[in-house]
Amino acid sequence: MARNQRKYTDEFKDTIVELYNSGKSLSEFSSEYGISKSTVNGWIKNLRPVVIDEG
């Protein structure tokens, strides 16, 4: 693990993604929580629900 790298709980990540889905911007997370935009973007991609086409 890189120096100064923070470890976030899954619960925290879920909360951030829920806030993003409710309309909060990546810039707001960056300034309010000190989380980089790319980190939040990665969480959003990883926690995106899987859609299954049954047709």
mmCIF file as Biopython writes it, N, C-alpha, C and O atoms, coordinates in Angstrom:
data_model
#
loop_
_atom_site.group_PDB
_atom_site.id
_atom_site.type_symbol
_atom_site.label_atom_id
_atom_site.label_alt_id
_atom_site.label_comp_id
_atom_site.label_asym_id
_atom_site.label_entity_id
_atom_site.label_seq_id
_atom_site.pdbx_PDB_ins_code
_atom_site.Cartn_x
_atom_site.Cartn_y
_atom_site.Cartn_z
_atom_site.occupancy
_atom_site.B_iso_or_equiv
_atom_site.auth_seq_id
_atom_site.auth_asym_id
_atom_site.pdbx_PDB_model_num
ATOM 1   N N  . MET A ? 1  ? 0.855   -1.183  0.000   1.0 0.0 1  A 1 
ATOM 2   C CA . MET A ? 1  ? 0.000   0.000   0.000   1.0 0.0 1  A 1 
ATOM 3   C C  . MET A ? 1  ? 0.894   1.238   0.000   1.0 0.0 1  A 1 
ATOM 4   O O  . MET A ? 1  ? 1.911   1.279   0.693   1.0 0.0 1  A 1 
ATOM 5   N N  . ALA A ? 2  ? 0.516   2.218   -0.761  1.0 0.0 2  A 1 
ATOM 6   C CA . ALA A ? 2  ? 1.296   3.439   -0.866  1.0 0.0 2  A 1 
ATOM 7   C C  . ALA A ? 2  ? 1.259   4.227   0.437   1.0 0.0 2  A 1 
ATOM 8   O O  . ALA A ? 2  ? 0.317   4.115   1.221   1.0 0.0 2  A 1 
ATOM 9   N N  . ARG A ? 3  ? 2.286   5.014   0.652   1.0 0.0 3  A 1 
ATOM 10  C CA . ARG A ? 3  ? 2.313   5.850   1.846   1.0 0.0 3  A 1 
ATOM 11  C C  . ARG A ? 3  ? 1.192   6.869   1.787   1.0 0.0 3  A 1 
ATOM 12  O O  . ARG A ? 3  ? 0.828   7.353   0.715   1.0 0.0 3  A 1 
ATOM 13  N N  . ASN A ? 4  ? 0.650   7.187   2.951   1.0 0.0 4  A 1 
ATOM 14  C CA . ASN A ? 4  ? -0.414  8.170   3.093   1.0 0.0 4  A 1 
ATOM 15  C C  . ASN A ? 4  ? -1.726  7.748   2.438   1.0 0.0 4  A 1 
ATOM 16  O O  . ASN A ? 4  ? -2.624  8.573   2.270   1.0 0.0 4  A 1 
ATOM 17  N N  . GLN A ? 5  ? -1.846  6.488   2.071   1.0 0.0 5  A 1 
ATOM 18  C CA . GLN A ? 5  ? -3.091  6.019   1.463   1.0 0.0 5  A 1 
ATOM 19  C C  . GLN A ? 5  ? -4.080  5.670   2.573   1.0 0.0 5  A 1 
ATOM 20  O O  . GLN A ? 5  ? -3.763  4.921   3.496   1.0 0.0 5  A 1 
ATOM 21  N N  . ARG A ? 6  ? -5.280  6.229   2.461   1.0 0.0 6  A 1 
ATOM 22  C CA . ARG A ? 6  ? -6.311  5.977   3.458   1.0 0.0 6  A 1 
ATOM 23  C C  . ARG A ? 6  ? -7.094  4.729   3.114   1.0 0.0 6  A 1 
ATOM 24  O O  . ARG A ? 6  ? -7.221  4.358   1.947   1.0 0.0 6  A 1 
ATOM 25  N N  . LYS A ? 7  ? -7.614  4.089   4.138   1.0 0.0 7  A 1 
ATOM 26  C CA . LYS A ? 7  ? -8.463  2.911   3.966   1.0 0.0 7  A 1 
ATOM 27  C C  . LYS A ? 7  ? -9.870  3.303   4.387   1.0 0.0 7  A 1 
ATOM 28  O O  . LYS A ? 7  ? -10.075 3.766   5.509   1.0 0.0 7  A 1 
ATOM 29  N N  . TYR A ? 8  ? -10.835 3.123   3.502   1.0 0.0 8  A 1 
ATOM 30  C CA . TYR A ? 8  ? -12.223 3.480   3.772   1.0 0.0 8  A 1 
ATOM 31  C C  . TYR A ? 8  ? -13.050 2.215   3.946   1.0 0.0 8  A 1 
ATOM 32  O O  . TYR A ? 8  ? -12.815 1.212   3.271   1.0 0.0 8  A 1 
ATOM 33  N N  . THR A ? 9  ? -14.020 2.266   4.856   1.0 0.0 9  A 1 
ATOM 34  C CA . THR A ? 9  ? -14.887 1.116   5.067   1.0 0.0 9  A 1 
ATOM 35  C C  . THR A ? 9  ? -15.878 1.000   3.914   1.0 0.0 9  A 1 
ATOM 36  O O  . THR A ? 9  ? -16.164 1.975   3.220   1.0 0.0 9  A 1 
ATOM 37  N N  . ASP A ? 10 ? -16.392 -0.206  3.726   1.0 0.0 10 A 1 
ATOM 38  C CA . ASP A ? 10 ? -17.393 -0.424  2.679   1.0 0.0 10 A 1 
ATOM 39  C C  . ASP A ? 10 ? -18.646 0.397   2.967   1.0 0.0 10 A 1 
ATOM 40  O O  . ASP A ? 10 ? -19.288 0.895   2.042   1.0 0.0 10 A 1 
ATOM 41  N N  . GLU A ? 11 ? -18.992 0.539   4.235   1.0 0.0 11 A 1 
ATOM 42  C CA . GLU A ? 11 ? -20.165 1.331   4.612   1.0 0.0 11 A 1 
ATOM 43  C C  . GLU A ? 11 ? -19.985 2.795   4.202   1.0 0.0 11 A 1 
ATOM 44  O O  . GLU A ? 11 ? -20.919 3.420   3.699   1.0 0.0 11 A 1 
ATOM 45  N N  . PHE A ? 12 ? -18.787 3.338   4.417   1.0 0.0 12 A 1 
ATOM 46  C CA . PHE A ? 12 ? -18.505 4.720   4.032   1.0 0.0 12 A 1 
ATOM 47  C C  . PHE A ? 12 ? -18.604 4.878   2.515   1.0 0.0 12 A 1 
ATOM 48  O O  . PHE A ? 12 ? -19.193 5.840   2.022   1.0 0.0 12 A 1 
ATOM 49  N N  . LYS A ? 13 ? -18.028 3.934   1.785   1.0 0.0 13 A 1 
ATOM 50  C CA . LYS A ? 13 ? -18.079 3.975   0.320   1.0 0.0 13 A 1 
ATOM 51  C C  . LYS A ? 13 ? -19.521 3.943   -0.176  1.0 0.0 13 A 1 
ATOM 52  O O  . LYS A ? 13 ? -19.899 4.704   -1.067  1.0 0.0 13 A 1 
ATOM 53  N N  . ASP A ? 14 ? -20.324 3.052   0.411   1.0 0.0 14 A 1 
ATOM 54  C CA . ASP A ? 14 ? -21.738 2.955   0.029   1.0 0.0 14 A 1 
ATOM 55  C C  . ASP A ? 14 ? -22.456 4.275   0.270   1.0 0.0 14 A 1 
ATOM 56  O O  . ASP A ? 14 ? -23.256 4.714   -0.557  1.0 0.0 14 A 1 
ATOM 57  N N  . THR A ? 15 ? -22.171 4.905   1.403   1.0 0.0 15 A 1 
ATOM 58  C CA . THR A ? 15 ? -22.803 6.186   1.738   1.0 0.0 15 A 1 
ATOM 59  C C  . THR A ? 15 ? -22.429 7.250   0.725   1.0 0.0 15 A 1 
ATOM 60  O O  . THR A ? 15 ? -23.290 8.007   0.276   1.0 0.0 15 A 1 
ATOM 61  N N  . ILE A ? 16 ? -21.170 7.319   0.362   1.0 0.0 16 A 1 
ATOM 62  C CA . ILE A ? 16 ? -20.705 8.313   -0.613  1.0 0.0 16 A 1 
ATOM 63  C C  . ILE A ? 16 ? -21.374 8.080   -1.965  1.0 0.0 16 A 1 
ATOM 64  O O  . ILE A ? 16 ? -21.798 9.034   -2.617  1.0 0.0 16 A 1 
ATOM 65  N N  . VAL A ? 17 ? -21.471 6.825   -2.389  1.0 0.0 17 A 1 
ATOM 66  C CA . VAL A ? 17 ? -22.110 6.512   -3.678  1.0 0.0 17 A 1 
ATOM 67  C C  . VAL A ? 17 ? -23.588 6.876   -3.638  1.0 0.0 17 A 1 
ATOM 68  O O  . VAL A ? 17 ? -24.124 7.395   -4.617  1.0 0.0 17 A 1 
ATOM 69  N N  . GLU A ? 18 ? -24.254 6.607   -2.512  1.0 0.0 18 A 1 
ATOM 70  C CA . GLU A ? 18 ? -25.666 6.984   -2.384  1.0 0.0 18 A 1 
ATOM 71  C C  . GLU A ? 18 ? -25.830 8.499   -2.478  1.0 0.0 18 A 1 
ATOM 72  O O  . GLU A ? 18 ? -26.755 8.985   -3.128  1.0 0.0 18 A 1 
ATOM 73  N N  . LEU A ? 19 ? -24.943 9.237   -1.836  1.0 0.0 19 A 1 
ATOM 74  C CA . LEU A ? 19 ? -24.999 10.704  -1.914  1.0 0.0 19 A 1 
ATOM 75  C C  . LEU A ? 19 ? -24.779 11.175  -3.349  1.0 0.0 19 A 1 
ATOM 76  O O  . LEU A ? 19 ? -25.443 12.102  -3.813  1.0 0.0 19 A 1 
ATOM 77  N N  . TYR A ? 20 ? -23.847 10.535  -4.046  1.0 0.0 20 A 1 
ATOM 78  C CA . TYR A ? 20 ? -23.593 10.876  -5.446  1.0 0.0 20 A 1 
ATOM 79  C C  . TYR A ? 20 ? -24.849 10.614  -6.283  1.0 0.0 20 A 1 
ATOM 80  O O  . TYR A ? 20 ? -25.240 11.442  -7.106  1.0 0.0 20 A 1 
ATOM 81  N N  . ASN A ? 21 ? -25.473 9.461   -6.065  1.0 0.0 21 A 1 
ATOM 82  C CA . ASN A ? 21 ? -26.672 9.107   -6.823  1.0 0.0 21 A 1 
ATOM 83  C C  . ASN A ? 21 ? -27.839 10.040  -6.520  1.0 0.0 21 A 1 
ATOM 84  O O  . ASN A ? 21 ? -28.755 10.170  -7.332  1.0 0.0 21 A 1 
ATOM 85  N N  . SER A ? 22 ? -27.814 10.688  -5.361  1.0 0.0 22 A 1 
ATOM 86  C CA . SER A ? 22 ? -28.887 11.621  -5.018  1.0 0.0 22 A 1 
ATOM 87  C C  . SER A ? 22 ? -28.598 13.034  -5.526  1.0 0.0 22 A 1 
ATOM 88  O O  . SER A ? 22 ? -29.397 13.945  -5.309  1.0 0.0 22 A 1 
ATOM 89  N N  . GLY A ? 23 ? -27.452 13.226  -6.207  1.0 0.0 23 A 1 
ATOM 90  C CA . GLY A ? 23 ? -27.216 14.503  -6.863  1.0 0.0 23 A 1 
ATOM 91  C C  . GLY A ? 23 ? -25.996 15.283  -6.420  1.0 0.0 23 A 1 
ATOM 92  O O  . GLY A ? 23 ? -25.730 16.352  -6.969  1.0 0.0 23 A 1 
ATOM 93  N N  . LYS A ? 24 ? -25.247 14.795  -5.454  1.0 0.0 24 A 1 
ATOM 94  C CA . LYS A ? 24 ? -24.051 15.508  -5.004  1.0 0.0 24 A 1 
ATOM 95  C C  . LYS A ? 24 ? -22.937 15.315  -6.037  1.0 0.0 24 A 1 
ATOM 96  O O  . LYS A ? 24 ? -22.804 14.232  -6.607  1.0 0.0 24 A 1 
ATOM 97  N N  . SER A ? 25 ? -22.145 16.347  -6.279  1.0 0.0 25 A 1 
ATOM 98  C CA . SER A ? 25 ? -21.125 16.268  -7.321  1.0 0.0 25 A 1 
ATOM 99  C C  . SER A ? 25 ? -19.790 15.745  -6.788  1.0 0.0 25 A 1 
ATOM 100 O O  . SER A ? 25 ? -19.530 15.773  -5.585  1.0 0.0 25 A 1 
ATOM 101 N N  . LEU A ? 26 ? -18.956 15.271  -7.703  1.0 0.0 26 A 1 
ATOM 102 C CA . LEU A ? 26 ? -17.633 14.789  -7.336  1.0 0.0 26 A 1 
ATOM 103 C C  . LEU A ? 26 ? -16.798 15.903  -6.710  1.0 0.0 26 A 1 
ATOM 104 O O  . LEU A ? 26 ? -16.012 15.652  -5.797  1.0 0.0 26 A 1 
ATOM 105 N N  . SER A ? 27 ? -16.963 17.117  -7.193  1.0 0.0 27 A 1 
ATOM 106 C CA . SER A ? 27 ? -16.233 18.256  -6.639  1.0 0.0 27 A 1 
ATOM 107 C C  . SER A ? 27 ? -16.594 18.503  -5.182  1.0 0.0 27 A 1 
ATOM 108 O O  . SER A ? 27 ? -15.735 18.856  -4.373  1.0 0.0 27 A 1 
ATOM 109 N N  . GLU A ? 28 ? -17.868 18.317  -4.851  1.0 0.0 28 A 1 
ATOM 110 C CA . GLU A ? 28 ? -18.308 18.501  -3.469  1.0 0.0 28 A 1 
ATOM 111 C C  . GLU A ? 28 ? -17.649 17.473  -2.543  1.0 0.0 28 A 1 
ATOM 112 O O  . GLU A ? 28 ? -17.241 17.812  -1.432  1.0 0.0 28 A 1 
ATOM 113 N N  . PHE A ? 29 ? -17.544 16.230  -2.994  1.0 0.0 29 A 1 
ATOM 114 C CA . PHE A ? 29 ? -16.892 15.207  -2.178  1.0 0.0 29 A 1 
ATOM 115 C C  . PHE A ? 29 ? -15.428 15.537  -1.966  1.0 0.0 29 A 1 
ATOM 116 O O  . PHE A ? 29 ? -14.894 15.390  -0.867  1.0 0.0 29 A 1 
ATOM 117 N N  . SER A ? 30 ? -14.794 15.978  -3.023  1.0 0.0 30 A 1 
ATOM 118 C CA . SER A ? 30 ? -13.387 16.299  -2.959  1.0 0.0 30 A 1 
ATOM 119 C C  . SER A ? 30 ? -13.106 17.385  -1.921  1.0 0.0 30 A 1 
ATOM 120 O O  . SER A ? 30 ? -12.174 17.262  -1.126  1.0 0.0 30 A 1 
ATOM 121 N N  . SER A ? 31 ? -13.904 18.437  -1.930  1.0 0.0 31 A 1 
ATOM 122 C CA . SER A ? 31 ? -13.665 19.534  -0.994  1.0 0.0 31 A 1 
ATOM 123 C C  . SER A ? 31 ? -14.196 19.240  0.406   1.0 0.0 31 A 1 
ATOM 124 O O  . SER A ? 31 ? -13.575 19.637  1.392   1.0 0.0 31 A 1 
ATOM 125 N N  . GLU A ? 32 ? -15.326 18.557  0.511   1.0 0.0 32 A 1 
ATOM 126 C CA . GLU A ? 32 ? -15.954 18.334  1.809   1.0 0.0 32 A 1 
ATOM 127 C C  . GLU A ? 32 ? -15.292 17.205  2.605   1.0 0.0 32 A 1 
ATOM 128 O O  . GLU A ? 32 ? -15.109 17.325  3.816   1.0 0.0 32 A 1 
ATOM 129 N N  . TYR A ? 33 ? -14.934 16.115  1.932   1.0 0.0 33 A 1 
ATOM 130 C CA . TYR A ? 33 ? -14.397 14.941  2.620   1.0 0.0 33 A 1 
ATOM 131 C C  . TYR A ? 33 ? -12.905 14.704  2.372   1.0 0.0 33 A 1 
ATOM 132 O O  . TYR A ? 33 ? -12.300 13.842  3.008   1.0 0.0 33 A 1 
ATOM 133 N N  . GLY A ? 34 ? -12.319 15.459  1.459   1.0 0.0 34 A 1 
ATOM 134 C CA . GLY A ? 34 ? -10.905 15.270  1.158   1.0 0.0 34 A 1 
ATOM 135 C C  . GLY A ? 34 ? -10.639 13.995  0.371   1.0 0.0 34 A 1 
ATOM 136 O O  . GLY A ? 34 ? -9.568  13.399  0.485   1.0 0.0 34 A 1 
ATOM 137 N N  . ILE A ? 35 ? -11.619 13.580  -0.428  1.0 0.0 35 A 1 
ATOM 138 C CA . ILE A ? 35 ? -11.498 12.376  -1.243  1.0 0.0 35 A 1 
ATOM 139 C C  . ILE A ? 35 ? -11.323 12.819  -2.696  1.0 0.0 35 A 1 
ATOM 140 O O  . ILE A ? 35 ? -12.048 13.692  -3.172  1.0 0.0 35 A 1 
ATOM 141 N N  . SER A ? 36 ? -10.368 12.219  -3.394  1.0 0.0 36 A 1 
ATOM 142 C CA . SER A ? 36 ? -10.158 12.621  -4.784  1.0 0.0 36 A 1 
ATOM 143 C C  . SER A ? 36 ? -11.344 12.204  -5.649  1.0 0.0 36 A 1 
ATOM 144 O O  . SER A ? 36 ? -12.047 11.238  -5.352  1.0 0.0 36 A 1 
ATOM 145 N N  . LYS A ? 37 ? -11.541 12.947  -6.708  1.0 0.0 37 A 1 
ATOM 146 C CA . LYS A ? 37 ? -12.629 12.663  -7.640  1.0 0.0 37 A 1 
ATOM 147 C C  . LYS A ? 37 ? -12.463 11.277  -8.253  1.0 0.0 37 A 1 
ATOM 148 O O  . LYS A ? 37 ? -13.444 10.558  -8.446  1.0 0.0 37 A 1 
ATOM 149 N N  . SER A ? 38 ? -11.227 10.903  -8.559  1.0 0.0 38 A 1 
ATOM 150 C CA . SER A ? 38 ? -11.001 9.601   -9.185  1.0 0.0 38 A 1 
ATOM 151 C C  . SER A ? 38 ? -11.312 8.452   -8.225  1.0 0.0 38 A 1 
ATOM 152 O O  . SER A ? 38 ? -11.756 7.387   -8.653  1.0 0.0 38 A 1 
ATOM 153 N N  . THR A ? 39 ? -11.081 8.667   -6.934  1.0 0.0 39 A 1 
ATOM 154 C CA . THR A ? 39 ? -11.413 7.643   -5.939  1.0 0.0 39 A 1 
ATOM 155 C C  . THR A ? 39 ? -12.918 7.425   -5.889  1.0 0.0 39 A 1 
ATOM 156 O O  . THR A ? 39 ? -13.388 6.288   -5.931  1.0 0.0 39 A 1 
ATOM 157 N N  . VAL A ? 40 ? -13.671 8.515   -5.800  1.0 0.0 40 A 1 
ATOM 158 C CA . VAL A ? 40 ? -15.127 8.413   -5.748  1.0 0.0 40 A 1 
ATOM 159 C C  . VAL A ? 40 ? -15.656 7.811   -7.044  1.0 0.0 40 A 1 
ATOM 160 O O  . VAL A ? 40 ? -16.580 6.998   -7.023  1.0 0.0 40 A 1 
ATOM 161 N N  . ASN A ? 41 ? -15.080 8.204   -8.154  1.0 0.0 41 A 1 
ATOM 162 C CA . ASN A ? 41 ? -15.502 7.667   -9.452  1.0 0.0 41 A 1 
ATOM 163 C C  . ASN A ? 41 ? -15.288 6.154   -9.511  1.0 0.0 41 A 1 
ATOM 164 O O  . ASN A ? 41 ? -16.119 5.430   -10.060 1.0 0.0 41 A 1 
ATOM 165 N N  . GLY A ? 42 ? -14.197 5.684   -8.958  1.0 0.0 42 A 1 
ATOM 166 C CA . GLY A ? 42 ? -13.932 4.252   -8.908  1.0 0.0 42 A 1 
ATOM 167 C C  . GLY A ? 42 ? -14.962 3.521   -8.062  1.0 0.0 42 A 1 
ATOM 168 O O  . GLY A ? 42 ? -15.430 2.448   -8.442  1.0 0.0 42 A 1 
ATOM 169 N N  . TRP A ? 43 ? -15.319 4.094   -6.919  1.0 0.0 43 A 1 
ATOM 170 C CA . TRP A ? 43 ? -16.346 3.485   -6.058  1.0 0.0 43 A 1 
ATOM 171 C C  . TRP A ? 43 ? -17.676 3.410   -6.790  1.0 0.0 43 A 1 
ATOM 172 O O  . TRP A ? 43 ? -18.385 2.408   -6.699  1.0 0.0 43 A 1 
ATOM 173 N N  . ILE A ? 44 ? -18.015 4.475   -7.520  1.0 0.0 44 A 1 
ATOM 174 C CA . ILE A ? 44 ? -19.284 4.508   -8.256  1.0 0.0 44 A 1 
ATOM 175 C C  . ILE A ? 44 ? -19.310 3.384   -9.290  1.0 0.0 44 A 1 
ATOM 176 O O  . ILE A ? 44 ? -20.317 2.689   -9.427  1.0 0.0 44 A 1 
ATOM 177 N N  . LYS A ? 45 ? -18.217 3.208   -10.009 1.0 0.0 45 A 1 
ATOM 178 C CA . LYS A ? 45 ? -18.155 2.158   -11.027 1.0 0.0 45 A 1 
ATOM 179 C C  . LYS A ? 45 ? -18.219 0.774   -10.395 1.0 0.0 45 A 1 
ATOM 180 O O  . LYS A ? 45 ? -18.881 -0.116  -10.930 1.0 0.0 45 A 1 
ATOM 181 N N  . ASN A ? 46 ? -17.542 0.579   -9.264  1.0 0.0 46 A 1 
ATOM 182 C CA . ASN A ? 46 ? -17.518 -0.723  -8.605  1.0 0.0 46 A 1 
ATOM 183 C C  . ASN A ? 46 ? -18.843 -1.075  -7.943  1.0 0.0 46 A 1 
ATOM 184 O O  . ASN A ? 46 ? -19.186 -2.253  -7.834  1.0 0.0 46 A 1 
ATOM 185 N N  . LEU A ? 47 ? -19.588 -0.070  -7.502  1.0 0.0 47 A 1 
ATOM 186 C CA . LEU A ? 47 ? -20.831 -0.320  -6.786  1.0 0.0 47 A 1 
ATOM 187 C C  . LEU A ? 47 ? -22.072 -0.151  -7.655  1.0 0.0 47 A 1 
ATOM 188 O O  . LEU A ? 47 ? -23.195 -0.187  -7.153  1.0 0.0 47 A 1 
ATOM 189 N N  . ARG A ? 48 ? -21.868 0.034   -8.955  1.0 0.0 48 A 1 
ATOM 190 C CA . ARG A ? 48 ? -22.993 0.169   -9.880  1.0 0.0 48 A 1 
ATOM 191 C C  . ARG A ? 48 ? -23.751 -1.152  -9.937  1.0 0.0 48 A 1 
ATOM 192 O O  . ARG A ? 48 ? -23.130 -2.207  -10.073 1.0 0.0 48 A 1 
ATOM 193 N N  . PRO A ? 49 ? -25.082 -1.120  -9.835  1.0 0.0 49 A 1 
ATOM 194 C CA . PRO A ? 49 ? -25.837 -2.366  -9.893  1.0 0.0 49 A 1 
ATOM 195 C C  . PRO A ? 49 ? -25.704 -3.052  -11.251 1.0 0.0 49 A 1 
ATOM 196 O O  . PRO A ? 49 ? -25.602 -2.392  -12.285 1.0 0.0 49 A 1 
ATOM 197 N N  . VAL A ? 50 ? -25.706 -4.353  -11.233 1.0 0.0 50 A 1 
ATOM 198 C CA . VAL A ? 50 ? -25.609 -5.137  -12.469 1.0 0.0 50 A 1 
ATOM 199 C C  . VAL A ? 50 ? -27.017 -5.301  -13.038 1.0 0.0 50 A 1 
ATOM 200 O O  . VAL A ? 50 ? -27.936 -5.715  -12.331 1.0 0.0 50 A 1 
ATOM 201 N N  . VAL A ? 51 ? -27.180 -4.973  -14.323 1.0 0.0 51 A 1 
ATOM 202 C CA . VAL A ? 51 ? -28.473 -5.104  -14.978 1.0 0.0 51 A 1 
ATOM 203 C C  . VAL A ? 51 ? -28.434 -6.331  -15.859 1.0 0.0 51 A 1 
ATOM 204 O O  . VAL A ? 51 ? -27.545 -6.480  -16.697 1.0 0.0 51 A 1 
ATOM 205 N N  . ILE A ? 52 ? -29.396 -7.205  -15.667 1.0 0.0 52 A 1 
ATOM 206 C CA . ILE A ? 52 ? -29.443 -8.450  -16.448 1.0 0.0 52 A 1 
ATOM 207 C C  . ILE A ? 52 ? -30.611 -8.348  -17.424 1.0 0.0 52 A 1 
ATOM 208 O O  . ILE A ? 52 ? -31.751 -8.100  -17.032 1.0 0.0 52 A 1 
ATOM 209 N N  . ASP A ? 53 ? -30.302 -8.545  -18.696 1.0 0.0 53 A 1 
ATOM 210 C CA . ASP A ? 53 ? -31.325 -8.511  -19.736 1.0 0.0 53 A 1 
ATOM 211 C C  . ASP A ? 53 ? -31.912 -9.903  -19.860 1.0 0.0 53 A 1 
ATOM 212 O O  . ASP A ? 53 ? -31.216 -10.844 -20.242 1.0 0.0 53 A 1 
ATOM 213 N N  . GLU A ? 54 ? -33.185 -10.037 -19.539 1.0 0.0 54 A 1 
ATOM 214 C CA . GLU A ? 54 ? -33.812 -11.357 -19.580 1.0 0.0 54 A 1 
ATOM 215 C C  . GLU A ? 54 ? -34.544 -11.594 -20.902 1.0 0.0 54 A 1 
ATOM 216 O O  . GLU A ? 54 ? -35.403 -12.471 -20.990 1.0 0.0 54 A 1 
ATOM 217 N N  . GLY A ? 55 ? -34.208 -10.823 -21.913 1.0 0.0 55 A 1 
ATOM 218 C CA . GLY A ? 55 ? -34.907 -10.960 -23.185 1.0 0.0 55 A 1 
ATOM 219 C C  . GLY A ? 55 ? -34.136 -11.588 -24.226 1.0 0.0 55 A 1 
ATOM 220 O O  . GLY A ? 55 ? -34.627 -11.755 -25.343 1.0 0.0 55 A 1 
#
